[in-house]
Amino acid sequence: MSGDIKDFIITQFLPDIDPAELSDDYDLVENGVVDSLGLLRVVAWVSETHGLSLDDIPIAPDNFRSVEAIRRFVAEARVSAGLH
């Protein structure tokens, strides 16, 4: 799952970066990669890609701070929604 997340982040926000250069714990928010509008794009992608209702996705920067944070959030949200 983190590979798909990383691919999305690179395609949408860091097109000139080699995927190997983006560590899973790189802080996307603090480093200005994902701003408030970008956060909404990530949330929409998570909803579409992982079958989660937008109503069930809390838009909190900490949930989307890094590839790993997004992966954890999606995994937990899918379990909570019964989508394992």
PDB file with SEQRES, HELIX, SHEET and CRYST1 records, atoms N, CA, C and O in Angstrom:
SEQRES   1 A   84  MET SER GLY ASP ILE LYS ASP PHE ILE ILE THR GLN PHE          
SEQRES   2 A   84  LEU PRO ASP ILE ASP PRO ALA GLU LEU SER ASP ASP TYR          
SEQRES   3 A   84  ASP LEU VAL GLU ASN GLY VAL VAL ASP SER LEU GLY LEU          
SEQRES   4 A   84  LEU ARG VAL VAL ALA TRP VAL SER GLU THR HIS GLY LEU          
SEQRES   5 A   84  SER LEU ASP ASP ILE PRO ILE ALA PRO ASP ASN PHE ARG          
SEQRES   6 A   84  SER VAL GLU ALA ILE ARG ARG PHE VAL ALA GLU ALA ARG          
SEQRES   7 A   84  VAL SER ALA GLY LEU HIS                                      
HELIX    1 AA1 SER A    2  PHE A   13  1                                  12    
HELIX    2 AA2 PRO A   19  GLU A   21  5                                   3    
HELIX    3 AA3 SER A   36  HIS A   50  1                                  15    
HELIX    4 AA4 LEU A   54  ASP A   56  5                                   3    
HELIX    5 AA5 PRO A   61  PHE A   64  5                                   4    
HELIX    6 AA6 VAL A   67  SER A   80  1                                  14    
CRYST1    1.000    1.000    1.000  90.00  90.00  90.00 P 1           1          
ATOM      1  N   MET A   1       0.817  -1.194   0.000  1.00  0.00           N  
ATOM      2  CA  MET A   1       0.000   0.000   0.000  1.00  0.00           C  
ATOM      3  C   MET A   1       0.862   1.259   0.000  1.00  0.00           C  
ATOM      4  O   MET A   1       0.510   2.241  -0.654  1.00  0.00           O  
ATOM      5  N   SER A   2       1.997   1.249   0.730  1.00  0.00           N  
ATOM      6  CA  SER A   2       2.797   2.471   0.762  1.00  0.00           C  
ATOM      7  C   SER A   2       3.376   2.809  -0.598  1.00  0.00           C  
ATOM      8  O   SER A   2       3.652   3.975  -0.879  1.00  0.00           O  
ATOM      9  N   GLY A   3       3.566   1.793  -1.461  1.00  0.00           N  
ATOM     10  CA  GLY A   3       4.052   2.066  -2.814  1.00  0.00           C  
ATOM     11  C   GLY A   3       3.048   2.878  -3.610  1.00  0.00           C  
ATOM     12  O   GLY A   3       3.429   3.805  -4.325  1.00  0.00           O  
ATOM     13  N   ASP A   4       1.760   2.538  -3.495  1.00  0.00           N  
ATOM     14  CA  ASP A   4       0.709   3.294  -4.181  1.00  0.00           C  
ATOM     15  C   ASP A   4       0.629   4.718  -3.642  1.00  0.00           C  
ATOM     16  O   ASP A   4       0.462   5.669  -4.405  1.00  0.00           O  
ATOM     17  N   ILE A   5       0.746   4.856  -2.343  1.00  0.00           N  
ATOM     18  CA  ILE A   5       0.691   6.181  -1.716  1.00  0.00           C  
ATOM     19  C   ILE A   5       1.871   7.012  -2.187  1.00  0.00           C  
ATOM     20  O   ILE A   5       1.713   8.171  -2.569  1.00  0.00           O  
ATOM     21  N   LYS A   6       3.047   6.416  -2.157  1.00  0.00           N  
ATOM     22  CA  LYS A   6       4.251   7.131  -2.590  1.00  0.00           C  
ATOM     23  C   LYS A   6       4.125   7.538  -4.060  1.00  0.00           C  
ATOM     24  O   LYS A   6       4.474   8.663  -4.419  1.00  0.00           O  
ATOM     25  N   ASP A   7       3.637   6.645  -4.901  1.00  0.00           N  
ATOM     26  CA  ASP A   7       3.448   6.969  -6.322  1.00  0.00           C  
ATOM     27  C   ASP A   7       2.506   8.156  -6.488  1.00  0.00           C  
ATOM     28  O   ASP A   7       2.763   9.045  -7.300  1.00  0.00           O  
ATOM     29  N   PHE A   8       1.420   8.175  -5.724  1.00  0.00           N  
ATOM     30  CA  PHE A   8       0.476   9.292  -5.804  1.00  0.00           C  
ATOM     31  C   PHE A   8       1.148  10.595  -5.378  1.00  0.00           C  
ATOM     32  O   PHE A   8       1.035  11.606  -6.071  1.00  0.00           O  
ATOM     33  N   ILE A   9       1.839  10.577  -4.252  1.00  0.00           N  
ATOM     34  CA  ILE A   9       2.498  11.791  -3.748  1.00  0.00           C  
ATOM     35  C   ILE A   9       3.506  12.311  -4.767  1.00  0.00           C  
ATOM     36  O   ILE A   9       3.556  13.510  -5.039  1.00  0.00           O  
ATOM     37  N   ILE A  10       4.299  11.422  -5.322  1.00  0.00           N  
ATOM     38  CA  ILE A  10       5.313  11.847  -6.293  1.00  0.00           C  
ATOM     39  C   ILE A  10       4.652  12.384  -7.561  1.00  0.00           C  
ATOM     40  O   ILE A  10       5.040  13.440  -8.059  1.00  0.00           O  
ATOM     41  N   THR A  11       3.676  11.679  -8.076  1.00  0.00           N  
ATOM     42  CA  THR A  11       3.000  12.114  -9.303  1.00  0.00           C  
ATOM     43  C   THR A  11       2.336  13.477  -9.124  1.00  0.00           C  
ATOM     44  O   THR A  11       2.436  14.340  -9.996  1.00  0.00           O  
ATOM     45  N   GLN A  12       1.666  13.667  -8.004  1.00  0.00           N  
ATOM     46  CA  GLN A  12       0.893  14.893  -7.785  1.00  0.00           C  
ATOM     47  C   GLN A  12       1.698  16.078  -7.250  1.00  0.00           C  
ATOM     48  O   GLN A  12       1.394  17.229  -7.562  1.00  0.00           O  
ATOM     49  N   PHE A  13       2.726  15.794  -6.446  1.00  0.00           N  
ATOM     50  CA  PHE A  13       3.397  16.882  -5.734  1.00  0.00           C  
ATOM     51  C   PHE A  13       4.905  16.979  -5.971  1.00  0.00           C  
ATOM     52  O   PHE A  13       5.481  18.055  -5.812  1.00  0.00           O  
ATOM     53  N   LEU A  14       5.543  15.886  -6.343  1.00  0.00           N  
ATOM     54  CA  LEU A  14       7.006  15.865  -6.484  1.00  0.00           C  
ATOM     55  C   LEU A  14       7.422  15.168  -7.783  1.00  0.00           C  
ATOM     56  O   LEU A  14       8.173  14.194  -7.739  1.00  0.00           O  
ATOM     57  N   PRO A  15       6.951  15.646  -8.932  1.00  0.00           N  
ATOM     58  CA  PRO A  15       7.182  14.913 -10.181  1.00  0.00           C  
ATOM     59  C   PRO A  15       8.650  14.757 -10.578  1.00  0.00           C  
ATOM     60  O   PRO A  15       8.975  13.880 -11.378  1.00  0.00           O  
ATOM     61  N   ASP A  16       9.527  15.574 -10.046  1.00  0.00           N  
ATOM     62  CA  ASP A  16      10.943  15.493 -10.409  1.00  0.00           C  
ATOM     63  C   ASP A  16      11.759  14.627  -9.457  1.00  0.00           C  
ATOM     64  O   ASP A  16      12.981  14.555  -9.588  1.00  0.00           O  
ATOM     65  N   ILE A  17      11.110  13.974  -8.507  1.00  0.00           N  
ATOM     66  CA  ILE A  17      11.804  13.175  -7.495  1.00  0.00           C  
ATOM     67  C   ILE A  17      11.737  11.696  -7.858  1.00  0.00           C  
ATOM     68  O   ILE A  17      10.693  11.191  -8.271  1.00  0.00           O  
ATOM     69  N   ASP A  18      12.857  11.016  -7.700  1.00  0.00           N  
ATOM     70  CA  ASP A  18      12.894   9.559  -7.864  1.00  0.00           C  
ATOM     71  C   ASP A  18      12.219   8.952  -6.629  1.00  0.00           C  
ATOM     72  O   ASP A  18      12.501   9.381  -5.510  1.00  0.00           O  
ATOM     73  N   PRO A  19      11.332   7.965  -6.806  1.00  0.00           N  
ATOM     74  CA  PRO A  19      10.650   7.366  -5.646  1.00  0.00           C  
ATOM     75  C   PRO A  19      11.599   6.895  -4.547  1.00  0.00           C  
ATOM     76  O   PRO A  19      11.242   6.925  -3.370  1.00  0.00           O  
ATOM     77  N   ALA A  20      12.787   6.468  -4.914  1.00  0.00           N  
ATOM     78  CA  ALA A  20      13.750   6.003  -3.913  1.00  0.00           C  
ATOM     79  C   ALA A  20      14.223   7.140  -3.009  1.00  0.00           C  
ATOM     80  O   ALA A  20      14.715   6.894  -1.908  1.00  0.00           O  
ATOM     81  N   GLU A  21      14.076   8.375  -3.467  1.00  0.00           N  
ATOM     82  CA  GLU A  21      14.526   9.531  -2.687  1.00  0.00           C  
ATOM     83  C   GLU A  21      13.517   9.969  -1.624  1.00  0.00           C  
ATOM     84  O   GLU A  21      13.864  10.721  -0.714  1.00  0.00           O  
ATOM     85  N   LEU A  22      12.288   9.509  -1.734  1.00  0.00           N  
ATOM     86  CA  LEU A  22      11.254   9.908  -0.776  1.00  0.00           C  
ATOM     87  C   LEU A  22      11.099   8.833   0.288  1.00  0.00           C  
ATOM     88  O   LEU A  22      10.557   7.760   0.021  1.00  0.00           O  
ATOM     89  N   SER A  23      11.576   9.121   1.494  1.00  0.00           N  
ATOM     90  CA  SER A  23      11.448   8.141   2.575  1.00  0.00           C  
ATOM     91  C   SER A  23      10.010   8.136   3.086  1.00  0.00           C  
ATOM     92  O   SER A  23       9.301   9.138   2.988  1.00  0.00           O  
ATOM     93  N   ASP A  24       9.596   7.011   3.625  1.00  0.00           N  
ATOM     94  CA  ASP A  24       8.223   6.867   4.110  1.00  0.00           C  
ATOM     95  C   ASP A  24       7.904   7.785   5.278  1.00  0.00           C  
ATOM     96  O   ASP A  24       6.734   8.057   5.546  1.00  0.00           O  
ATOM     97  N   ASP A  25       8.933   8.271   5.982  1.00  0.00           N  
ATOM     98  CA  ASP A  25       8.681   9.140   7.135  1.00  0.00           C  
ATOM     99  C   ASP A  25       8.984  10.618   6.855  1.00  0.00           C  
ATOM    100  O   ASP A  25       8.971  11.431   7.779  1.00  0.00           O  
ATOM    101  N   TYR A  26       9.254  10.973   5.604  1.00  0.00           N  
ATOM    102  CA  TYR A  26       9.501  12.370   5.234  1.00  0.00           C  
ATOM    103  C   TYR A  26       8.247  13.190   5.517  1.00  0.00           C  
ATOM    104  O   TYR A  26       7.158  12.831   5.070  1.00  0.00           O  
ATOM    105  N   ASP A  27       8.393  14.289   6.255  1.00  0.00           N  
ATOM    106  CA  ASP A  27       7.252  15.108   6.667  1.00  0.00           C  
ATOM    107  C   ASP A  27       6.791  15.990   5.504  1.00  0.00           C  
ATOM    108  O   ASP A  27       7.402  17.015   5.204  1.00  0.00           O  
ATOM    109  N   LEU A  28       5.715  15.575   4.867  1.00  0.00           N  
ATOM    110  CA  LEU A  28       5.188  16.263   3.693  1.00  0.00           C  
ATOM    111  C   LEU A  28       4.583  17.618   4.039  1.00  0.00           C  
ATOM    112  O   LEU A  28       4.637  18.545   3.230  1.00  0.00           O  
ATOM    113  N   VAL A  29       4.015  17.741   5.217  1.00  0.00           N  
ATOM    114  CA  VAL A  29       3.371  18.985   5.636  1.00  0.00           C  
ATOM    115  C   VAL A  29       4.422  20.004   6.060  1.00  0.00           C  
ATOM    116  O   VAL A  29       4.441  21.129   5.561  1.00  0.00           O  
ATOM    117  N   GLU A  30       5.287  19.612   6.973  1.00  0.00           N  
ATOM    118  CA  GLU A  30       6.310  20.528   7.489  1.00  0.00           C  
ATOM    119  C   GLU A  30       7.241  21.021   6.385  1.00  0.00           C  
ATOM    120  O   GLU A  30       7.705  22.161   6.424  1.00  0.00           O  
ATOM    121  N   ASN A  31       7.513  20.168   5.405  1.00  0.00           N  
ATOM    122  CA  ASN A  31       8.426  20.539   4.325  1.00  0.00           C  
ATOM    123  C   ASN A  31       7.722  21.204   3.146  1.00  0.00           C  
ATOM    124  O   ASN A  31       8.336  21.423   2.101  1.00  0.00           O  
ATOM    125  N   GLY A  32       6.447  21.525   3.304  1.00  0.00           N  
ATOM    126  CA  GLY A  32       5.728  22.299   2.303  1.00  0.00           C  
ATOM    127  C   GLY A  32       5.336  21.550   1.038  1.00  0.00           C  
ATOM    128  O   GLY A  32       4.954  22.171   0.046  1.00  0.00           O  
ATOM    129  N   VAL A  33       5.425  20.238   1.062  1.00  0.00           N  
ATOM    130  CA  VAL A  33       5.039  19.447  -0.108  1.00  0.00           C  
ATOM    131  C   VAL A  33       3.522  19.429  -0.237  1.00  0.00           C  
ATOM    132  O   VAL A  33       2.986  19.600  -1.332  1.00  0.00           O  
ATOM    133  N   VAL A  34       2.830  19.222   0.878  1.00  0.00           N  
ATOM    134  CA  VAL A  34       1.368  19.175   0.894  1.00  0.00           C  
ATOM    135  C   VAL A  34       0.861  20.337   1.745  1.00  0.00           C  
ATOM    136  O   VAL A  34       1.087  20.384   2.954  1.00  0.00           O  
ATOM    137  N   ASP A  35       0.167  21.279   1.089  1.00  0.00           N  
ATOM    138  CA  ASP A  35      -0.448  22.396   1.811  1.00  0.00           C  
ATOM    139  C   ASP A  35      -1.925  22.065   2.046  1.00  0.00           C  
ATOM    140  O   ASP A  35      -2.334  20.920   1.857  1.00  0.00           O  
ATOM    141  N   SER A  36      -2.717  23.035   2.449  1.00  0.00           N  
ATOM    142  CA  SER A  36      -4.121  22.744   2.770  1.00  0.00           C  
ATOM    143  C   SER A  36      -4.899  22.258   1.547  1.00  0.00           C  
ATOM    144  O   SER A  36      -5.715  21.344   1.668  1.00  0.00           O  
ATOM    145  N   LEU A  37      -4.667  22.837   0.391  1.00  0.00           N  
ATOM    146  CA  LEU A  37      -5.335  22.364  -0.824  1.00  0.00           C  
ATOM    147  C   LEU A  37      -4.832  20.974  -1.198  1.00  0.00           C  
ATOM    148  O   LEU A  37      -5.608  20.114  -1.615  1.00  0.00           O  
ATOM    149  N   GLY A  38      -3.533  20.762  -1.046  1.00  0.00           N  
ATOM    150  CA  GLY A  38      -2.960  19.444  -1.314  1.00  0.00           C  
ATOM    151  C   GLY A  38      -3.525  18.393  -0.380  1.00  0.00           C  
ATOM    152  O   GLY A  38      -3.735  17.248  -0.779  1.00  0.00           O  
ATOM    153  N   LEU A  39      -3.771  18.777   0.853  1.00  0.00           N  
ATOM    154  CA  LEU A  39      -4.361  17.853   1.823  1.00  0.00           C  
ATOM    155  C   LEU A  39      -5.733  17.372   1.342  1.00  0.00           C  
ATOM    156  O   LEU A  39      -6.070  16.196   1.478  1.00  0.00           O  
ATOM    157  N   LEU A  40      -6.509  18.281   0.786  1.00  0.00           N  
ATOM    158  CA  LEU A  40      -7.819  17.903   0.249  1.00  0.00           C  
ATOM    159  C   LEU A  40      -7.677  16.955  -0.939  1.00  0.00           C  
ATOM    160  O   LEU A  40      -8.486  16.042  -1.105  1.00  0.00           O  
ATOM    161  N   ARG A  41      -6.656  17.166  -1.762  1.00  0.00           N  
ATOM    162  CA  ARG A  41      -6.405  16.257  -2.887  1.00  0.00           C  
ATOM    163  C   ARG A  41      -6.034  14.868  -2.385  1.00  0.00           C  
ATOM    164  O   ARG A  41      -6.482  13.865  -2.940  1.00  0.00           O  
ATOM    165  N   VAL A  42      -5.221  14.807  -1.344  1.00  0.00           N  
ATOM    166  CA  VAL A  42      -4.831  13.514  -0.770  1.00  0.00           C  
ATOM    167  C   VAL A  42      -6.060  12.818  -0.184  1.00  0.00           C  
ATOM    168  O   VAL A  42      -6.251  11.619  -0.385  1.00  0.00           O  
ATOM    169  N   VAL A  43      -6.882  13.561   0.532  1.00  0.00           N  
ATOM    170  CA  VAL A  43      -8.091  12.989   1.135  1.00  0.00           C  
ATOM    171  C   VAL A  43      -9.013  12.437   0.048  1.00  0.00           C  
ATOM    172  O   VAL A  43      -9.544  11.335   0.189  1.00  0.00           O  
ATOM    173  N   ALA A  44      -9.208  13.188  -1.029  1.00  0.00           N  
ATOM    174  CA  ALA A  44     -10.066  12.720  -2.129  1.00  0.00           C  
ATOM    175  C   ALA A  44      -9.496  11.451  -2.753  1.00  0.00           C  
ATOM    176  O   ALA A  44     -10.241  10.521  -3.062  1.00  0.00           O  
ATOM    177  N   TRP A  45      -8.182  11.410  -2.938  1.00  0.00           N  
ATOM    178  CA  TRP A  45      -7.536  10.222  -3.506  1.00  0.00           C  
ATOM    179  C   TRP A  45      -7.699   9.015  -2.579  1.00  0.00           C  
ATOM    180  O   TRP A  45      -8.010   7.915  -3.035  1.00  0.00           O  
ATOM    181  N   VAL A  46      -7.491   9.225  -1.288  1.00  0.00           N  
ATOM    182  CA  VAL A  46      -7.656   8.137  -0.312  1.00  0.00           C  
ATOM    183  C   VAL A  46      -9.084   7.601  -0.383  1.00  0.00           C  
ATOM    184  O   VAL A  46      -9.298   6.388  -0.379  1.00  0.00           O  
ATOM    185  N   SER A  47     -10.050   8.499  -0.448  1.00  0.00           N  
ATOM    186  CA  SER A  47     -11.448   8.087  -0.521  1.00  0.00           C  
ATOM    187  C   SER A  47     -11.714   7.251  -1.771  1.00  0.00           C  
ATOM    188  O   SER A  47     -12.296   6.170  -1.684  1.00  0.00           O  
ATOM    189  N   GLU A  48     -11.293   7.745  -2.919  1.00  0.00           N  
ATOM    190  CA  GLU A  48     -11.523   7.042  -4.189  1.00  0.00           C  
ATOM    191  C   GLU A  48     -10.780   5.714  -4.259  1.00  0.00           C  
ATOM    192  O   GLU A  48     -11.352   4.696  -4.648  1.00  0.00           O  
ATOM    193  N   THR A  49      -9.525   5.728  -3.887  1.00  0.00           N  
ATOM    194  CA  THR A  49      -8.661   4.565  -4.056  1.00  0.00           C  
ATOM    195  C   THR A  49      -8.945   3.463  -3.053  1.00  0.00           C  
ATOM    196  O   THR A  49      -8.836   2.281  -3.378  1.00  0.00           O  
ATOM    197  N   HIS A  50      -9.304   3.838  -1.848  1.00  0.00           N  
ATOM    198  CA  HIS A  50      -9.433   2.852  -0.782  1.00  0.00           C  
ATOM    199  C   HIS A  50     -10.872   2.638  -0.317  1.00  0.00           C  
ATOM    200  O   HIS A  50     -11.110   1.978   0.694  1.00  0.00           O  
ATOM    201  N   GLY A  51     -11.830   3.196  -1.056  1.00  0.00           N  
ATOM    202  CA  GLY A  51     -13.233   2.928  -0.776  1.00  0.00           C  
ATOM    203  C   GLY A  51     -13.746   3.489   0.532  1.00  0.00           C  
ATOM    204  O   GLY A  51     -14.670   2.937   1.128  1.00  0.00           O  
ATOM    205  N   LEU A  52     -13.156   4.580   0.981  1.00  0.00           N  
ATOM    206  CA  LEU A  52     -13.589   5.197   2.238  1.00  0.00           C  
ATOM    207  C   LEU A  52     -14.480   6.397   1.947  1.00  0.00           C  
ATOM    208  O   LEU A  52     -14.193   7.185   1.046  1.00  0.00           O  
ATOM    209  N   SER A  53     -15.541   6.532   2.694  1.00  0.00           N  
ATOM    210  CA  SER A  53     -16.430   7.676   2.546  1.00  0.00           C  
ATOM    211  C   SER A  53     -15.720   8.934   3.036  1.00  0.00           C  
ATOM    212  O   SER A  53     -15.023   8.908   4.050  1.00  0.00           O  
ATOM    213  N   LEU A  54     -15.904  10.031   2.310  1.00  0.00           N  
ATOM    214  CA  LEU A  54     -15.297  11.290   2.745  1.00  0.00           C  
ATOM    215  C   LEU A  54     -15.767  11.679   4.138  1.00  0.00           C  
ATOM    216  O   LEU A  54     -15.030  12.321   4.886  1.00  0.00           O  
ATOM    217  N   ASP A  55     -16.986  11.295   4.489  1.00  0.00           N  
ATOM    218  CA  ASP A  55     -17.520  11.602   5.823  1.00  0.00           C  
ATOM    219  C   ASP A  55     -16.748  10.884   6.926  1.00  0.00           C  
ATOM    220  O   ASP A  55     -16.758  11.318   8.078  1.00  0.00           O  
ATOM    221  N   ASP A  56     -16.085   9.794   6.576  1.00  0.00           N  
ATOM    222  CA  ASP A  56     -15.352   9.000   7.563  1.00  0.00           C  
ATOM    223  C   ASP A  56     -13.871   9.356   7.642  1.00  0.00           C  
ATOM    224  O   ASP A  56     -13.119   8.724   8.384  1.00  0.00           O  
ATOM    225  N   ILE A  57     -13.450  10.369   6.876  1.00  0.00           N  
ATOM    226  CA  ILE A  57     -12.032  10.725   6.845  1.00  0.00           C  
ATOM    227  C   ILE A  57     -11.835  12.055   7.564  1.00  0.00           C  
ATOM    228  O   ILE A  57     -12.184  13.107   7.027  1.00  0.00           O  
ATOM    229  N   PRO A  58     -11.278  12.017   8.772  1.00  0.00           N  
ATOM    230  CA  PRO A  58     -10.996  13.275   9.465  1.00  0.00           C  
ATOM    231  C   PRO A  58      -9.836  13.993   8.770  1.00  0.00           C  
ATOM    232  O   PRO A  58      -8.760  13.425   8.583  1.00  0.00           O  
ATOM    233  N   ILE A  59     -10.073  15.232   8.399  1.00  0.00           N  
ATOM    234  CA  ILE A  59      -9.037  15.981   7.687  1.00  0.00           C  
ATOM    235  C   ILE A  59      -8.120  16.618   8.724  1.00  0.00           C  
ATOM    236  O   ILE A  59      -8.243  17.797   9.055  1.00  0.00           O  
ATOM    237  N   ALA A  60      -7.213  15.814   9.216  1.00  0.00           N  
ATOM    238  CA  ALA A  60      -6.234  16.253  10.206  1.00  0.00           C  
ATOM    239  C   ALA A  60      -4.844  16.074   9.601  1.00  0.00           C  
ATOM    240  O   ALA A  60      -4.503  14.974   9.168  1.00  0.00           O  
ATOM    241  N   PRO A  61      -4.043  17.127   9.562  1.00  0.00           N  
ATOM    242  CA  PRO A  61      -2.723  17.025   8.944  1.00  0.00           C  
ATOM    243  C   PRO A  61      -1.878  15.863   9.463  1.00  0.00           C  
ATOM    244  O   PRO A  61      -1.106  15.279   8.704  1.00  0.00           O  
ATOM    245  N   ASP A  62      -2.012  15.523  10.733  1.00  0.00           N  
ATOM    246  CA  ASP A  62      -1.196  14.428  11.273  1.00  0.00           C  
ATOM    247  C   ASP A  62      -1.489  13.094  10.596  1.00  0.00           C  
ATOM    248  O   ASP A  62      -0.611  12.235  10.526  1.00  0.00           O  
ATOM    249  N   ASN A  63      -2.713  12.906  10.096  1.00  0.00           N  
ATOM    250  CA  ASN A  63      -3.051  11.665   9.400  1.00  0.00           C  
ATOM    251  C   ASN A  63      -2.403  11.578   8.024  1.00  0.00           C  
ATOM    252  O   ASN A  63      -2.328  10.497   7.440  1.00  0.00           O  
ATOM    253  N   PHE A  64      -1.938  12.703   7.505  1.00  0.00           N  
ATOM    254  CA  PHE A  64      -1.424  12.769   6.142  1.00  0.00           C  
ATOM    255  C   PHE A  64      -0.032  13.391   6.085  1.00  0.00           C  
ATOM    256  O   PHE A  64       0.391  13.887   5.041  1.00  0.00           O  
ATOM    257  N   ARG A  65       0.670  13.363   7.203  1.00  0.00           N  
ATOM    258  CA  ARG A  65       1.963  14.029   7.338  1.00  0.00           C  
ATOM    259  C   ARG A  65       3.068  13.359   6.533  1.00  0.00           C  
ATOM    260  O   ARG A  65       4.002  14.027   6.090  1.00  0.00           O  
ATOM    261  N   SER A  66       2.975  12.053   6.340  1.00  0.00           N  
ATOM    262  CA  SER A  66       4.016  11.303   5.622  1.00  0.00           C  
ATOM    263  C   SER A  66       3.377  10.112   4.923  1.00  0.00           C  
ATOM    264  O   SER A  66       2.213   9.792   5.166  1.00  0.00           O  
ATOM    265  N   VAL A  67       4.134   9.462   4.062  1.00  0.00           N  
ATOM    266  CA  VAL A  67       3.640   8.253   3.406  1.00  0.00           C  
ATOM    267  C   VAL A  67       3.245   7.225   4.464  1.00  0.00           C  
ATOM    268  O   VAL A  67       2.198   6.587   4.351  1.00  0.00           O  
ATOM    269  N   GLU A  68       4.072   7.067   5.478  1.00  0.00           N  
ATOM    270  CA  GLU A  68       3.783   6.095   6.544  1.00  0.00           C  
ATOM    271  C   GLU A  68       2.532   6.485   7.332  1.00  0.00           C  
ATOM    272  O   GLU A  68       1.720   5.622   7.666  1.00  0.00           O  
ATOM    273  N   ALA A  69       2.369   7.775   7.633  1.00  0.00           N  
ATOM    274  CA  ALA A  69       1.176   8.225   8.362  1.00  0.00           C  
ATOM    275  C   ALA A  69      -0.085   7.961   7.539  1.00  0.00           C  
ATOM    276  O   ALA A  69      -1.106   7.545   8.088  1.00  0.00           O  
ATOM    277  N   ILE A  70      -0.021   8.198   6.236  1.00  0.00           N  
ATOM    278  CA  ILE A  70      -1.167   7.936   5.366  1.00  0.00           C  
ATOM    279  C   ILE A  70      -1.456   6.438   5.334  1.00  0.00           C  
ATOM    280  O   ILE A  70      -2.615   6.030   5.414  1.00  0.00           O  
ATOM    281  N   ARG A  71      -0.419   5.620   5.219  1.00  0.00           N  
ATOM    282  CA  ARG A  71      -0.588   4.165   5.188  1.00  0.00           C  
ATOM    283  C   ARG A  71      -1.274   3.673   6.460  1.00  0.00           C  
ATOM    284  O   ARG A  71      -2.218   2.886   6.400  1.00  0.00           O  
ATOM    285  N   ARG A  72      -0.787   4.148   7.623  1.00  0.00           N  
ATOM    286  CA  ARG A  72      -1.383   3.763   8.909  1.00  0.00           C  
ATOM    287  C   ARG A  72      -2.839   4.200   8.991  1.00  0.00           C  
ATOM    288  O   ARG A  72      -3.711   3.431   9.393  1.00  0.00           O  
ATOM    289  N   PHE A  73      -3.087   5.447   8.603  1.00  0.00           N  
ATOM    290  CA  PHE A  73      -4.445   5.972   8.656  1.00  0.00           C  
ATOM    291  C   PHE A  73      -5.383   5.144   7.780  1.00  0.00           C  
ATOM    292  O   PHE A  73      -6.467   4.763   8.221  1.00  0.00           O  
ATOM    293  N   VAL A  74      -4.972   4.864   6.540  1.00  0.00           N  
ATOM    294  CA  VAL A  74      -5.819   4.096   5.618  1.00  0.00           C  
ATOM    295  C   VAL A  74      -6.084   2.701   6.173  1.00  0.00           C  
ATOM    296  O   VAL A  74      -7.216   2.219   6.133  1.00  0.00           O  
ATOM    297  N   ALA A  75      -5.046   2.053   6.687  1.00  0.00           N  
ATOM    298  CA  ALA A  75      -5.211   0.701   7.232  1.00  0.00           C  
ATOM    299  C   ALA A  75      -6.215   0.707   8.386  1.00  0.00           C  
ATOM    300  O   ALA A  75      -7.104  -0.142   8.439  1.00  0.00           O  
ATOM    301  N   GLU A  76      -6.074   1.656   9.304  1.00  0.00           N  
ATOM    302  CA  GLU A  76      -6.984   1.741  10.452  1.00  0.00           C  
ATOM    303  C   GLU A  76      -8.403   2.112  10.014  1.00  0.00           C  
ATOM    304  O   GLU A  76      -9.377   1.565  10.531  1.00  0.00           O  
ATOM    305  N   ALA A  77      -8.520   3.037   9.065  1.00  0.00           N  
ATOM    306  CA  ALA A  77      -9.840   3.473   8.601  1.00  0.00           C  
ATOM    307  C   ALA A  77     -10.560   2.349   7.864  1.00  0.00           C  
ATOM    308  O   ALA A  77     -11.777   2.204   7.987  1.00  0.00           O  
ATOM    309  N   ARG A  78      -9.819   1.557   7.101  1.00  0.00           N  
ATOM    310  CA  ARG A  78     -10.439   0.432   6.383  1.00  0.00           C  
ATOM    311  C   ARG A  78     -10.955  -0.616   7.368  1.00  0.00           C  
ATOM    312  O   ARG A  78     -12.034  -1.176   7.175  1.00  0.00           O  
ATOM    313  N   VAL A  79     -10.186  -0.877   8.418  1.00  0.00           N  
ATOM    314  CA  VAL A  79     -10.637  -1.831   9.437  1.00  0.00           C  
ATOM    315  C   VAL A  79     -11.890  -1.283  10.127  1.00  0.00           C  
ATOM    316  O   VAL A  79     -12.866  -2.010  10.312  1.00  0.00           O  
ATOM    317  N   SER A  80     -11.861  -0.012  10.504  1.00  0.00           N  
ATOM    318  CA  SER A  80     -13.020   0.603  11.172  1.00  0.00           C  
ATOM    319  C   SER A  80     -14.267   0.572  10.294  1.00  0.00           C  
ATOM    320  O   SER A  80     -15.385   0.428  10.788  1.00  0.00           O  
ATOM    321  N   ALA A  81     -14.057   0.710   8.976  1.00  0.00           N  
ATOM    322  CA  ALA A  81     -15.186   0.718   8.039  1.00  0.00           C  
ATOM    323  C   ALA A  81     -15.590  -0.693   7.611  1.00  0.00           C  
ATOM    324  O   ALA A  81     -16.533  -0.867   6.839  1.00  0.00           O  
ATOM    325  N   GLY A  82     -14.867  -1.705   8.119  1.00  0.00           N  
ATOM    326  CA  GLY A  82     -15.171  -3.091   7.768  1.00  0.00           C  
ATOM    327  C   GLY A  82     -14.714  -3.471   6.372  1.00  0.00           C  
ATOM    328  O   GLY A  82     -15.286  -4.369   5.755  1.00  0.00           O  
ATOM    329  N   LEU A  83     -13.682  -2.792   5.866  1.00  0.00           N  
ATOM    330  CA  LEU A  83     -13.191  -3.028   4.508  1.00  0.00           C  
ATOM    331  C   LEU A  83     -11.890  -3.806   4.451  1.00  0.00           C  
ATOM    332  O   LEU A  83     -11.349  -3.978   3.359  1.00  0.00           O  
ATOM    333  N   HIS A  84     -11.371  -4.274   5.540  1.00  0.00           N  
ATOM    334  CA  HIS A  84     -10.080  -4.978   5.650  1.00  0.00           C  
ATOM    335  C   HIS A  84      -9.450  -5.083   4.309  1.00  0.00           C  
ATOM    336  O   HIS A  84      -8.359  -5.640   4.181  1.00  0.00           O  
TER     337      HIS A  84                                                      
END                                                                             
